[in-house]
Amino acid sequence: MLMSASDRPASLFYQANGFRVLTPGKHVTCAVTGEAIALETLRYWSVERQEPYASPEAATRQLLGLS
């Protein structure tokens, strides 16, 4: 079965002031919690690790090695 862009996660290239969509999709998956994050609400990511986070708490846990 074919999947539309809304059914699968996007692939992004994270930059300091934004991100570039490499593969279309409607969401990305948080590297810590595993929850889907809509691209419209994505606010937290690591440029160095190239991974998204659902919240500032999740980002902090990952960066401190607590996850």
Buried (B, 14 or more C-beta within 10 A) or exposed (E): EEEEEEEEBBEBEBEEEEBEEEEEBBBBBBBBBEEEBEBEEBEBBBEEEEBBBBBEEBBBBBBEEEE
